[in-house]
Amino acid sequence: MRVIEIYRTAELTDLIVTDQALPSPAPHQVLIKVAAAGVNRPDLMQRKGLYPPPTGASPVLGLEVAGTIAELGSQVKHLNIGDSVCALLTGGGYAEYCLASACCCLPIPQGLSFIQASALPETFFTVWSNLFDLAKLQAGETLLVHGGTSGIGTTALQLGKAFGAQVIVTAGSDDKCQFCRELRADLAINYRQQDFVEAVMHQTDGKGVNVVLDIIGGDYLPRNLKCLAIDGRLQQIAIQNGGKSEINLASVLMKRLTIAGTTLRPRNDDFKAKIAQQLFAKVWPLLESGQIKPIIDSVFPLARAAQAHERMESSQHIGKIILEI
């Protein structure tokens, strides 16, 4: 089968197409014939040697796919060969075939294509577990989402609105802010032109937001804390601006703030299976009704994976970047 391999020398890191043997599923796994695979920032980090796969995971890039089941592990009873699924992976998605834990596979929502479905697992698992399981976002609360036009951002914006929250987003251009408003953002802040702390506090009449979902980190941390209301919760899920910052802990104490950080990839199958069940019950009906939708920026053939990474690194994209196999 064709796969994308990281080719690295002292002078060059590239993504190239190579051939590998077809993998065989363990008892709890399935083999998926991949139709499309999502591209995510952890893939870029792994390509650069900054985010090694967990122990036992495929070294091939790719954390989410959509396709058809080609082979079942001996213990898999709830799926069938030929089923159309999307799946969350620990690696291996940039390939014609990949292995997935059966409990991390979900049926493709009715009406969605393979390309659309491949955009779901990584962002929807991440956003659901952080906003609703951990931060306990409630209807009537206010949510601040950084990177509003990223895959995470467009997902968090839509889910927040669907479940009754007011949603404020930040984005890096007027066009991106307009796109967020079209997705029903209550406020979209161009962070290049406006101080997002001042804009948030003005929008909330000085009260602040209940939850912040942040992919930036670095110097955003103390600013996020200023944006939080009493009993506010910060969910840190990435650190694009770096992992170091300085904060005034007095504000954390006085406002009873909660700061939590999570990563999804190394979590075990039991944890991910619970998220999958919640998504199927509460979010899949919204996808099938069209109330929410995956936002697709661009689609590249598998052999152009390097160009797909360049598109993501440019930060010009809105929504998900997909590889079509």
Wavefront OBJ file of the C-alpha trace (Angstrom):
o trace
v 0.000 0.000 0.000
v 1.044 3.616 -0.537
v 1.893 5.661 2.554
v 3.429 9.048 3.242
v 6.794 8.726 4.962
v 8.852 11.432 6.639
v 12.167 11.672 4.794
v 14.725 13.444 6.952
v 18.365 14.334 6.382
v 20.606 16.896 8.013
v 19.588 19.440 5.357
v 16.028 18.481 4.487
v 12.749 17.181 5.863
v 10.202 16.114 3.272
v 7.087 13.984 2.889
v 7.404 11.281 0.239
v 5.237 8.415 -1.042
v 6.575 4.935 -0.268
v 5.217 1.394 -0.252
v 4.605 -0.598 2.926
v 3.064 -3.961 3.675
v -0.626 -4.078 4.535
v -1.044 -4.146 8.342
v -3.155 -6.772 10.097
v -5.626 -5.783 12.821
v -5.157 -6.830 16.431
v -8.213 -8.451 18.060
v -9.718 -5.073 19.077
v -8.875 -3.277 15.815
v -10.212 -2.914 12.282
v -8.398 -2.338 9.002
v -9.822 0.637 7.101
v -9.477 1.255 3.370
v -8.895 4.990 3.577
v -10.819 7.353 1.315
v -9.728 10.601 2.973
v -7.568 11.719 5.892
v -7.581 14.937 7.902
v -4.468 17.079 8.291
v -3.834 18.492 11.783
v -1.177 20.621 13.463
v 0.155 17.652 15.469
v 1.085 16.145 12.085
v 3.216 19.198 11.359
v 4.862 18.912 14.769
v 5.585 15.211 14.258
v 7.103 15.937 10.836
v 9.481 18.395 12.529
v 10.448 15.846 15.203
v 8.647 17.720 18.000
v 5.757 15.316 18.667
v 6.726 11.631 18.585
v 3.853 9.114 18.366
v 2.833 7.313 21.565
v 4.325 3.896 22.295
v 2.836 1.313 19.962
v 1.332 3.851 17.540
v 2.097 3.885 13.836
v 4.958 6.250 12.932
v 2.999 7.240 9.813
v 1.313 10.643 10.092
v -2.450 11.020 10.317
v -4.845 11.145 13.281
v -8.217 10.817 11.530
v -9.646 9.118 8.465
v -12.846 8.153 6.716
v -13.246 5.035 4.612
v -14.623 1.507 4.541
v -13.809 -1.394 6.822
v -11.702 -3.986 4.993
v -10.921 -6.436 7.821
v -12.104 -7.069 11.376
v -10.104 -8.070 14.430
v -11.259 -11.271 16.092
v -12.991 -9.498 19.001
v -14.874 -6.887 16.941
v -18.589 -7.696 16.851
v -20.407 -4.385 16.327
v -18.900 -3.544 12.923
v -18.956 -5.290 9.560
v -16.696 -5.464 6.531
v -17.849 -2.805 4.093
v -19.160 -0.396 6.739
v -18.458 3.277 6.018
v -16.813 4.858 9.059
v -14.742 7.747 10.268
v -12.143 7.005 12.906
v -9.860 8.660 15.427
v -6.315 7.262 15.230
v -3.063 7.474 17.154
v -1.275 7.508 13.789
v -1.227 5.932 10.353
v -3.867 7.929 8.478
v -1.728 9.170 5.559
v -2.013 5.825 3.782
v -4.236 3.708 1.571
v -5.045 1.468 4.553
v -4.765 2.052 8.302
v -5.553 0.369 11.603
v -8.034 1.827 14.076
v -9.391 0.745 17.420
v -12.948 -0.399 16.762
v -14.264 1.671 19.674
v -12.904 4.840 18.010
v -14.865 4.262 14.806
v -18.165 6.020 14.172
v -20.603 5.658 11.284
v -20.414 8.429 8.723
v -23.316 10.804 9.408
v -26.051 10.507 6.816
v -25.553 12.975 3.984
v -21.814 13.523 4.511
v -19.121 12.491 2.046
v -15.913 10.666 2.932
v -14.051 13.971 2.641
v -16.442 15.721 5.028
v -16.414 12.798 7.458
v -12.610 12.682 7.570
v -12.715 16.212 9.033
v -14.718 15.126 12.077
v -12.857 12.837 14.512
v -9.842 14.804 15.731
v -11.604 18.138 16.200
v -14.962 16.841 17.402
v -13.447 14.410 19.942
v -11.145 17.188 21.191
v -13.750 19.935 21.402
v -16.454 17.792 22.959
v -14.215 16.378 25.682
v -12.754 19.774 26.566
v -15.801 22.027 26.393
v -18.529 19.755 27.674
v -16.876 16.954 29.669
v -14.110 18.957 31.348
v -15.085 22.636 31.277
v -18.807 21.822 31.755
v -19.931 24.537 29.345
v -23.621 25.267 29.962
v -26.364 26.923 27.943
v -26.395 30.643 28.658
v -22.658 30.794 29.437
v -20.128 32.662 27.317
v -17.248 30.932 25.531
v -14.088 32.489 24.078
v -12.411 30.485 21.303
v -9.002 31.426 19.921
v -8.231 30.524 16.319
v -11.867 30.789 15.323
v -11.351 29.629 11.721
v -9.120 26.649 12.529
v -10.590 23.158 12.510
v -10.857 23.318 16.297
v -12.242 26.854 16.155
v -15.013 26.238 13.624
v -16.031 23.100 15.534
v -16.054 24.805 18.942
v -17.985 27.775 17.563
v -20.690 25.603 16.050
v -21.025 23.257 19.020
v -21.052 26.128 21.500
v -23.902 27.809 19.628
v -25.776 24.540 19.117
v -25.825 23.920 22.866
v -26.924 27.401 23.830
v -23.726 29.302 24.660
v -22.747 32.771 23.542
v -19.531 32.452 21.544
v -16.733 34.993 21.068
v -13.880 34.128 18.701
v -10.555 35.606 17.683
v -9.170 35.416 14.147
v -6.365 37.031 12.171
v -8.176 38.925 9.408
v -11.416 40.729 8.677
v -12.388 38.033 6.174
v -11.894 35.315 8.781
v -13.923 37.300 11.302
v -16.721 37.665 8.766
v -16.696 33.905 8.190
v -17.058 33.343 11.935
v -19.997 35.740 12.044
v -21.608 33.713 9.253
v -21.237 30.682 11.563
v -23.229 32.717 14.142
v -20.387 33.959 16.357
v -21.743 36.601 18.725
v -18.486 38.533 18.399
v -15.478 38.005 16.124
v -12.308 39.899 17.089
v -9.490 40.600 14.648
v -6.623 40.164 17.090
v -4.226 41.974 14.733
v -6.274 45.160 15.014
v -7.903 44.966 18.437
v -6.950 43.955 21.976
v -9.051 40.862 22.521
v -9.108 41.391 26.310
v -10.675 44.835 25.929
v -13.136 43.559 23.320
v -14.198 40.611 25.495
v -14.710 42.734 28.577
v -16.709 45.299 26.606
v -18.899 42.551 25.087
v -19.592 41.010 28.508
v -20.158 44.321 30.355
v -16.986 43.736 32.361
v -17.997 40.304 33.648
v -15.741 38.188 31.434
v -16.368 34.806 29.849
v -17.086 31.517 31.588
v -14.834 29.318 29.431
v -11.773 29.929 27.240
v -10.658 27.290 24.726
v -7.074 28.138 23.767
v -4.681 26.693 21.179
v -2.137 29.523 21.442
v -0.525 29.468 24.897
v 2.562 31.556 25.590
v 1.725 35.194 26.261
v -1.983 34.488 25.787
v -2.172 32.815 29.207
v -2.277 35.926 31.435
v -4.558 37.650 28.939
v -6.920 34.685 28.968
v -7.088 34.866 32.751
v -8.066 38.533 32.515
v -10.918 37.519 30.209
v -12.349 34.953 32.619
v -15.316 35.632 34.867
v -15.649 34.474 38.462
v -15.393 30.654 38.505
v -14.112 30.757 34.907
v -12.388 27.805 33.275
v -9.448 27.839 30.873
v -8.957 24.761 28.675
v -5.459 24.747 27.164
v -5.225 22.252 24.291
v -2.191 23.491 22.308
v 0.709 25.919 22.689
v 1.425 27.421 19.281
v 3.078 30.454 20.927
v 5.145 28.324 23.287
v 4.754 26.646 26.641
v 6.123 29.346 28.968
v 4.323 32.306 30.482
v 4.081 34.351 33.661
v 0.835 34.940 35.529
v -0.395 36.612 38.670
v -1.718 33.784 40.818
v -3.649 36.246 42.955
v -6.207 36.621 40.177
v -6.580 32.833 40.000
v -7.346 32.755 43.723
v -9.597 35.789 43.834
v -11.711 34.730 40.858
v -11.648 30.996 41.704
v -10.316 30.121 38.257
v -9.590 26.659 36.898
v -6.716 26.095 34.459
v -6.672 22.696 32.751
v -4.484 21.273 30.019
v -5.177 18.164 27.978
v -3.881 16.165 25.023
v -6.049 13.546 23.346
v -3.643 11.379 21.373
v -2.027 9.404 24.231
v -5.311 8.740 26.083
v -6.464 5.120 26.229
v -9.266 3.548 24.218
v -11.702 3.514 27.152
v -11.459 7.299 27.440
v -11.908 7.812 23.701
v -14.753 5.288 23.496
v -16.801 7.305 25.991
v -16.339 10.433 23.880
v -17.354 8.491 20.761
v -20.569 7.359 22.434
v -21.426 10.918 23.492
v -20.725 12.279 20.016
v -22.916 9.641 18.389
v -25.802 10.366 20.759
v -25.614 14.159 20.965
v -23.679 15.521 17.968
v -24.245 13.115 15.080
v -27.962 14.062 14.910
v -26.921 17.719 14.540
v -24.605 16.812 11.660
v -27.309 14.754 9.954
v -29.849 17.569 10.293
v -27.397 20.133 8.905
v -27.484 22.254 12.072
v -23.701 21.971 12.215
v -21.251 20.938 9.502
v -17.561 20.256 8.954
v -15.829 23.218 7.329
v -13.481 22.138 4.521
v -10.778 24.547 3.381
v -9.040 22.486 0.708
v -8.435 18.941 -0.542
v -5.078 17.578 -1.753
v -4.196 14.175 -3.228
v -2.138 11.930 -0.956
v 1.027 12.516 -2.985
v 0.757 16.266 -2.277
v 0.814 15.897 1.510
v 3.766 18.301 1.705
v 1.709 20.987 -0.037
v -1.160 20.331 2.380
v 1.250 20.985 5.251
v 2.423 24.175 3.581
v -1.190 25.321 3.367
v -1.663 24.760 7.083
v 1.619 26.447 7.973
v 0.541 29.528 6.011
v -2.388 29.980 8.431
v -4.469 31.191 5.492
v -6.872 28.260 5.709
v -10.420 28.359 7.031
v -11.522 24.989 8.401
v -9.989 21.613 7.673
v -7.368 20.535 5.138
v -7.959 17.030 3.751
v -5.927 14.418 1.891
v -7.923 12.386 -0.648
v -6.573 8.880 -1.139
l 1 2 3 4 5 6 7 8 9 10 11 12 13 14 15 16 17 18 19 20 21 22 23 24 25 26 27 28 29 30 31 32 33 34 35 36 37 38 39 40 41 42 43 44 45 46 47 48 49 50 51 52 53 54 55 56 57 58 59 60 61 62 63 64 65 66 67 68 69 70 71 72 73 74 75 76 77 78 79 80 81 82 83 84 85 86 87 88 89 90 91 92 93 94 95 96 97 98 99 100 101 102 103 104 105 106 107 108 109 110 111 112 113 114 115 116 117 118 119 120 121 122 123 124 125 126 127 128 129 130 131 132 133 134 135 136 137 138 139 140 141 142 143 144 145 146 147 148 149 150 151 152 153 154 155 156 157 158 159 160 161 162 163 164 165 166 167 168 169 170 171 172 173 174 175 176 177 178 179 180 181 182 183 184 185 186 187 188 189 190 191 192 193 194 195 196 197 198 199 200 201 202 203 204 205 206 207 208 209 210 211 212 213 214 215 216 217 218 219 220 221 222 223 224 225 226 227 228 229 230 231 232 233 234 235 236 237 238 239 240 241 242 243 244 245 246 247 248 249 250 251 252 253 254 255 256 257 258 259 260 261 262 263 264 265 266 267 268 269 270 271 272 273 274 275 276 277 278 279 280 281 282 283 284 285 286 287 288 289 290 291 292 293 294 295 296 297 298 299 300 301 302 303 304 305 306 307 308 309 310 311 312 313 314 315 316 317 318 319 320 321 322 323 324 325
